């Protein structure tokens, strides 16, 4: 099947792929000690004939794990964002490697991951958390690497920047929802697509009204029913901010208008997303909740990686449910559509303000409903001052700095008013 019919082609296009007969792929893993990074390394170690990791980067808080990864994979280079972590990392590497065995090169500092992203390899897996992943994303794309993208924030905050440098089909998404859309889109041309349907588990508070969410605690919000994730992502799942970000991401990756991207609640998290075609057919991609499959798609496409994820036991009965989204209790998806439509720095403001509000909620300084109330106020105050102009990295950073500061101010104000 040829490329999708419309022009320009999407950033993520399953019809554009490297020769399946190619040899082993060299991979650079950014964020190697996080959830995505550790699972990707496990996949590589189980498939040494398919993949080889040449370099690793991490923040620097888990140097023993990073050193162990470097030794098992035999990487050339290890990078940490925190320069003060270098002595501990060097000591950990010496403990892992035998006497006289050469240690890998060490890079350190805020630009270390960006430097690795442009290094010689086939694929860069960006598993960094947060908008600090933007610079490595741009570096990998500018260097011509295939980008397996788990760092959704870099696309959210820097969408126009990413689109300006990425070749059609250069990005392969690693989020479970976007990997599902990516695979389902392979069944037709872009002209055949009627809508994208992004599924949401509904988080721990599915079925509750806004009033019933007023007094939920961080412990309540961190108890996700189907996925084990970090605290920020888990809270984003509870507010459904993650679905809002995924709607923006789907629009940017597949060049589908916002009005043709729908969110549906699916508590079992078996169907990761769906594509509805113009003939009425809907294709769903489904596996039990597990990130092994999306990571394997990101690293191996267009070839499948055998046993990358568990399969269903069809001899056991199961029920799959779907519900409409409650937009009153969970206004985050609508707000995300709004900022995505505004463009410019509005998505960066939305994302940064949300991160600050999540931190305030986890610290007991903001109620659960206050997260979206505060983000909405920050977005409204920001407006869209750069509409019609070319976005730059300094623009994004300045907008994020303002949004974080304003969100903190409003959170403090809300706490003071609640106590008055």
ABEGO torsion letter per residue (X at the ends): XBBBABOBBBABBAABBBBAABBBBBBBBBGAABAAAAAAAAAAAABAAABBBABBBBAGABAAAAAAAAAAAGBABBBBABAAAAAAAAAAAAAABBBGBBBBBBBBEAAAAAAAAABBBABBBBABBEAAAAAAAAAAAAAGBBBBBABAAAAAAAAAAAAAABBBGABBBABAAAAAAAAAAAABBAAABABBBBBBAGEAABGBBAAAAAABBAAAAABBAABBBBAAAAAAAAAGAAAAAAAAAAAAAAGBBAAABBBBBBAAGABAEBBBBAAGBBBBBBBBBBAAAAAAAAAAOABBBBGABBBBBAABBBBBBBBBBBAAABAAAAAAAAAAAAEEAAAAAAAAAAAAAAAAAAAGABBAAAAAAAAAAAAAAAEBAABGBBBBAAAAAAAAAAAAAAAAAAAAAAAAAAAX
